[in-house]
Amino acid sequence: MLDDYFEFVSSQVNSIWLHWNMRDIVYGFQAIEHRYEVLGGTRVVIPDNNKVDLSSLLVDIYGPYYIGQPRLASLIGKNRINDKDFLAGAEEAVAFERHEYFKMHLSTLRKVQVIAQIAELAYEGRLKTDMSLTDIYGLNPEAVGEFLKDHWLISIITFVVAIASLVVSLLN
């Protein structure tokens, strides 16, 4: 499995790698690299500037209290994301002890889908969090203006008013 992983990494080393909390030697890219070296493999290192930790990025965007702990599971629930086959860390450990590798594989696949969905929702501005609009935008005229500028309904109203003004000016 690690041979296949590092073969894939070597062909995609310059890609952007979106991940969730895989940033240290205990649980992360370094841990995988170290394990592979211990087993006699030659690791391929993904440059740090090609790694995007979605968990940290969301904290940077929304603040440290944007969702309850554990964040990934809380985001799944808050955004009604399909969690079929998803195993939390402790559940994965039990599955490993029971040699339920297929169950672990399904959980890994689900987590990839979940992370992609969370990234997409955040990118589109549709990620549901525990933050209120005033927590996100603040409550000052500039923040209110920024919110209104980005809101789809305000864009439609502005467009309709502009067209109506144009028609009225043409008729006069």
N, C-alpha and C positions, 0 to 999 in steps of 0.2 A: 504494500500500500504506500509506504514512504517513497519507494523507488518511483512509483507512478506520480506521486505528488511532486517530487523534485524534478521529474522530467517535465511535468506541466509548468512548474514555476520557471524553469530555465527557458521555456518558450514564451513566457508571458512576464518576464521579470520587469519590463518597463511599463507594464499596465498599472492602472490604479487599483489597489486592493482595498475594498471596503470590508471592514470587520467590526466586531463588537468586543471591545476590551481585550484584544489579543496583543497587549503591549509590554509584557514582561517575561522573564525567564521561567516563571511558574506556569503561566497559561498564556501562551502566545507564540508568535513566529519563532522567537528565540528558543522556546522549549522544544518545538518541532525540529528545528535545526540541530539543537544539542542532541536530542534523541537519535537522530539520523547519524550524526557523527559517532556516537557511542556504538551504534550498530555497524559501523564501518563504511558508511556512505559519505559522499562528498556533498556537503550542503551547498545550496544556492541561496544567497542572501538577497532579499528584496530590499531595495533602498528605502529608508525610513520616509523620505519625501514622497514615495509612491503608496504609502499606507494611509488610509483614512479611517480613523476610529469613530464610527458613527455615534457611539455612546458619548464620547467626549465632545464631539461636534454639537450634539443636541444640548448638552450642558452649556456650551459656549453660546448657543443661539437663545435658549430659553431660560437659562439659569439653573442652579443646582437642585431646585425644588420643583422642577417642571412636572414631575411624575413621581409616584411612590416607588418604594423599593420592593422587590427587585424590579428595576426599570424595564427590562425587556418584557417580562411577563405582564407588568402593569400596562405597558403600551399596547400589548396584544389585546388585553381586556378592554381598555379604554377605546381602542379603535376597531373593535370587533373583527380582529384578524383571525383567520382560521388557525387554530392551534392543534389540529389533529396530529398525533404522533410526537408533539413537542415534549421533550423531557427536560426538567430543570436539572441543575448540576447534581444534586443528591440523587435524583431518580436515575440519571445517567450512570452514576457510580454503582448503584444497585444493579442496573442492567449489565454493566461490565462484570461485576462479581458473579452474576448468574449466566454469563456467556451469551447474553441476548444481543449479539452483535448486529443483527438485522434491525432490531428495535432501535439501537443506537444510530444506525445508518439512516433510518427514517427520520429520527429526531434531527440529525445533522442537516438533512435535506430540507426539513421544515424550517429550521433556523435560517438557512440561506434564503428561503422564500420570505420569511418574516422580515429579515433585515432589509431585503430589497423593497418590500412593501412599505416599511417604515421610512426608508430613504425617499421613496417616491412621494409618499404623503407629505413629508417634510418639505421636499422640493416644491411641491404644488401648493404649499401653504395650507394643507388640509389635515395636518397631524393634530389629533385631539390630545390635549395635555390637561393637567390640573391647573394651568395658569389661566387667569382671567384676561380679558382684553387690556385692562388697565395695567396688569402685571407685565404684559408683553410690550405694549405701546406707551405706557405712562399716561398721565392725565394732564397734558398741557396742550396748548393750541397746535404746536408743531406736530406732536404725536397724533392728535386727532386728525389733522390734515393728512398726515402720512397714511393713516388707516383708511380714511375716506378715499384717498387717491388710489389705493390698491384694491378697494372693494369693487367687485364686478357690477353690483347694482348701481353704484354711483357712476361708473363708467357708462353704463347704458343710459342713465338719466342725462348725463352731460352730453352724450351723443344726440339724444332726442331733442334736447333744448337747443343744441347747435343747429340741427337741421331745421327746427321750427323757426329759429331766428333768421336763418338764411331764407326760408320760404317767405316769411313776413317781409323781409327787406326787399326781396324780389317783387313782391306784390305791390309794394308802395312805390 
